[in-house]
Amino acid sequence: MNNLKYITVLILLILTSCGGTKTASRGLTNESYLEFIGKPSYYSEGVQVVVDENIPFVAKVYNDRVGRLRGEVYAISTGSHNLKVYFENKLIYNKQIFITTQESKKIILP
């Protein structure tokens, strides 16, 4: 009977010690964000954005008001980028931008 108790305790100790220590280290993601500011009534359909001659995407345009909740932002990689914005197939913004990690850049449209 005593041997059974010792064996049970030994088995419980072995089973509970199998977890090991797990650690994780994470830094900031290598991402930045673009937000497009202008007259939403004028750009109701959104604008087409081309970053570094890649596939264009449609972005929503928001007012720049104090107290406004942050609008939709678009993630891009950090570094230098050539940014072009089109509205109704006309180029309205063309600029070389540099953006750092976790930075949100407001693109002010005419």
VENRAHU-V530873 format. One record per pair of residues at least 6 apart in sequence whose C-alpha atoms are under 7 Angstrom apart, sorted by the first residue. I is the first residue (numbers start at 1). J is the second residue. D is the distance in whole Angstrom. If there is no record, write none. Layout:
I&J&D / I&J&D
//
This chain:
30&77&6 / 30&78&6 / 30&101&6 / 31&75&6 / 31&76&6 / 31&77&5 / 31&78&6 / 31&101&6 / 31&102&6 / 32&75&6 / 32&76&5 / 32&77&6 / 32&78&6 / 32&99&7 / 32&100&7 / 32&101&6 / 32&102&5 / 32&103&5 / 32&104&6 / 33&73&6 / 33&74&5 / 33&75&4 / 33&76&6 / 33&103&6 / 33&104&5 / 33&105&6 / 34&73&5 / 34&74&5 / 34&75&6 / 34&104&6 / 34&105&5 / 34&106&6 / 34&107&7 / 35&72&7 / 35&73&5 / 35&74&7 / 35&105&6 / 35&106&5 / 35&107&6 / 36&60&7 / 36&61&5 / 36&62&6 / 36&106&6 / 36&107&5 / 36&108&6 / 37&61&5 / 37&62&5 / 37&63&6 / 37&64&6 / 37&106&7 / 37&107&6 / 37&108&5 / 37&109&6 / 38&61&6 / 38&62&6 / 38&63&6 / 38&108&6 / 38&109&5 / 38&110&7 / 39&62&7 / 39&63&6 / 40&61&5 / 40&62&5 / 40&63&6 / 43&61&6 / 46&58&6 / 46&59&5 / 46&60&5 / 46&61&6 / 47&58&5 / 47&59&5 / 47&60&7 / 47&85&7 / 47&86&6 / 47&87&5 / 48&56&6 / 48&57&6 / 48&58&5 / 48&59&6 / 48&85&6 / 48&86&5 / 48&87&6 / 49&56&5 / 49&57&5 / 49&58&6 / 49&59&7 / 49&84&6 / 49&85&5 / 49&86&6 / 50&56&5 / 50&57&7 / 50&83&6 / 50&84&5 / 50&85&6 / 51&81&7 / 51&82&6 / 51&83&5 / 51&84&7 / 52&81&6 / 52&82&5 / 52&83&6 / 62&71&7 / 78&99&5 / 78&100&5 / 78&101&6 / 79&98&5 / 79&99&5 / 79&100&6 / 80&96&7 / 80&97&6 / 80&98&4 / 80&99&6 / 81&96&6 / 81&97&5 / 81&98&6 / 82&95&6 / 82&96&4 / 82&97&6 / 83&94&6 / 83&95&5 / 83&96&6 / 83&97&7 / 84&93&5 / 84&94&4 / 84&95&7 / 85&91&6 / 85&92&6 / 85&93&5 / 85&94&7 / 86&92&6 / 93&109&7
//
